[in-house]
Amino acid sequence: MLRAFRDAFRIPELQRRFLFTLLLLAVYRLGSLIPTPGVNPAEVSKAAGSASGLLNLISNISGGNLSQFSVFALGVLPYITASIVIQILTTAVPALEKLQKEGEEGRKKISQYTRYSAIVLGAFQAFFFAVAVLGSNNGAYLLPGWEPNTLFYINVVLTQVAGIALTLWLGERISEVGIGNGISLIIFSGIVTRFPQAIGQIIELFRQGSVSLLALVAFIVIILAVIAGIVFVQQAERRIPVQYARKEVGGKQYGGQQTYLPIKVNQAGVIPVIFASAMLAIPQFIASAVQTSNPGLYRFLETYFIRTTGPGLIVEVLLIVGFTYLYNSIQFDARRVAENLRESGGFVPGVRPGVATMDYLKTISSRLSLWGAFFLAILYVVPQILSSATGITGATAFAFSGTGLLIVVGVALDTLKQVEAQLTVRSYGGFISKGRLRGRI
């Protein structure tokens, strides 16, 4: 990996792409320090520090933007949610499915619909946070002179919508002019910027004697093992052999080559974990609302739907497994793949084209989904058990949790692939240029 980046920095064009990417990421991090007008960042940070579940996950993924409620408090999260919804609708709405099959122009329209949906969804989310969070406790989270009224809510919604639009614009510019996927790199930067603080807190815990040397060494070793496991599973794929029939056109034979169809073990990425956290956030909100009015319901929800308890952890693992199967079925449409193979003259050796191929691909995808679900469940449970055993908890634990590491390692691998692709293109370009030059000589 380091060799690829070293070779990339030797090419002037790639140097400009790297510098442009770093510049826009710096602009995003600078905006993360600007609080929303009227909000008291210190009070909001205290409340976010004691929060758990989805709010804590959102705050950590956004690099602490939500904990201070900066102008980028929601960041790219509305876009992620909108992308997931559009992907689900693409399989259910014929008009969107038709757009997806139209090639580049259709994908551009779907991307445009996703951006518009993200803005609308972000406005609703901003209004929810303004009313349910900032407007609670008689304005305790507001600066002096501000009141939780209609004018304040409008101010929060407009500020957050502008922040979401600017964040999406930065991500698109990085994708077009810089290196890597802009949206993914923004999330990556939000998590990575918490590493120095997390490391400092771990060192301080060790100095205070709260964490023993053995626990610290075990924590480091297991985290390194988790990173190695993430790299292995993210790169793992099942390659299904595909043979194309020979065709004779004008006396010439075409086709007949053999290739493969790759199916990744972990097709869903970190999405099932986010979905599971979102689902568990609902009973947590209900528990906080009925704590005094219905103690029985409160105790039931606190026992079975809080991840710090054994039953709550089991429920979340089951949700992760279920959402992995659901999202993989959306990501990999066996019927569409089988139809495309049949139309292009391809077939899986030993399997009849059509329905038999579809069933065969469904079986393989289902088995891979099972292993992917187990991987995500283990990745989620092990760091939590490790944090509880070593005493390294809170935001420090999230920086090195399975969710955070999966995002960081996944984005790093994708960016590395793009860098290697850029180097390969330029290597071929140089080879062709030299060949032309020799031909002229």
Phi, psi and omega in degrees: 000313180296326179295321179296316179292325178296316179294326181294323182288350177276349180260121185304319182295318178291328175300316179296322178295317179297313182296321178296318178298314180296324180296314181291325175294324177294322177297319179296316179294327177295318178294337179291344180269354182265114182284157174295134181306130178093351183264138176268103186299326183295315180292320179295322179296321177297316181293320180291329179294329179268357181283160178222174176075222187296319181298319178294320178297315179298316181297318181289319179295324181278007179074026179088006180297322182288326181295333175256355183048058178285182179292343175252034185301318181273332174057231184264003183297319174299326179292320178298314179298316180296322179297318179296316180297316180296321178298318178294318180292332181298327179277347184249332183258118183301324182296317178291324177295324178292320177299320182296330180276354183276004177087215187297318181296319178295320178295326177296319179294319178296320177297322178294316177298323179295318179296315178298318179296323179296320179295314180296314180296320178297324178296317178295318179295319179297319178295321178298313180295323181296319183276311188280332184252297184291327182277356180275174178056036175055040176075027181293339182265009182252157177286158178302137182096349178254145180232148178285075180240185183300319180299320179293319180297318178298319179299316180294316182297313181296319180296315182291323178296318176297320178295320178296315180298318179293322178297316178296321178296317178299317179297319180293321179295321178297317181295323184277317188252331184266210181242130176091179177276120187299314181297316180296321180292329177294316175297318178303314181295325179296324180279317184296325181295346178269351180299311180302317179296319180295317179296319178298320179292323178295317178297320179294320176298323178292320179295322181284349181087006179287335179235127181281165179296320179297318179295322180294316179296318178298320179299314182295316182297316181291323177297318177296321177295321177296317179298316178298318178296322178296315179299316181297313184287322180296328180272345184286140178206153175262122182259112180267121181294138180231130179247135178255136183291151177282139177232141178248116181233118179063032180083359179248144180263135178236156178080202181088353181282159180244133179223197179217157177253112183276135173233117183287148178293315179250084180281335188275343182066226183262002184301315179301326178294318179295317178299315181297319177296322179295320180292321179287340178292332182296306177297333177292320176296319179295320180297318179293333181280330185252017184301320182263327184280328183221081182300327180296312178296323179298314180295322179297313180293321180292334182278317190254352184230022174246126188294344180283348177261159179300308178300321179296322178293322178295317179299318181292322177298317178297322177294320179297317179297315180297315180290332176296314178297317182296312184289324178295325178294333177279319182292320183243102180267102184297324180296316181293319179296318179296320178295318180296321178296316182294320180292328180269004178081019179259156179205156175273125181304129179087359180234132180291141178296159177094231186296320181297320177295320178298314179297320180297315180292323177297318180298315180294316180297322179295319179293318178294325178297324178298313179293323177296322178294317176300319179299313180294321179296314178295319180297329180277322187280316188301310179298329178292316177297320180297318179296318179294323182287325183267345182086005178267099186232181176081207181297330177299316180294324182295322181305329180244024178279169179299321180296311181296316181293324178298318178294312184297311182293319180298315179293321179298318179294318178296318179295320178298320178298321179292321177297315179296324177295318177298318179295321180296316179300316181288331176292316177294322179299317179295322179295316180294318180299317179296321180296319178295320182296317179295322180297323179291322182292000000 
